[in-house]
Amino acid sequence: MLLKQVFEEADREGVPVFLQTALDGRAKGLYEKLGFKETERYFVDLGKFGGEVDEWGYVAMVREAEI
């Protein structure tokens, strides 16, 4: 699993892992189970760019290094 390799290297180096994912997707729950914590939410108004959805939510998450 790719994330396992990333986690092992991050833990070895003592650095956190950061990601962003859609707020309404199932991935957020998976990342929480893997130890990620939500740090920030933000929204993009896609209507300004001709999108069908006026606002799209994202969440920033971090997993601290396990030493």
Residue pairs with C-beta under 8 A, 6 or more apart in sequence:
3 34
6 17
7 17
7 34
7 63
7 66
10 16
10 17
10 63
10 65
11 65
11 66
11 67
13 65
14 65
14 67
15 65
16 62
16 63
16 64
16 65
17 36
17 62
17 63
18 60
18 61
18 62
19 31
19 36
19 60
19 61
19 62
20 58
20 59
20 60
20 61
21 27
21 28
21 31
21 58
21 59
21 61
22 28
22 56
22 57
22 58
22 59
23 41
23 57
23 58
23 59
24 57
28 38
28 59
28 61
31 61
31 63
32 38
32 61
34 63
35 63
35 64
35 66
36 61
36 62
36 63
37 61
37 62
37 63
37 64
38 59
38 60
38 61
39 60
39 61
39 62
40 59
40 60
41 57
41 58
41 59
41 60
42 57
42 58
42 60
43 55
43 56
43 57
43 58
44 55
44 56
44 58
45 54
45 55
46 52
46 53
46 54
46 55
46 56
47 53
47 54
47 55
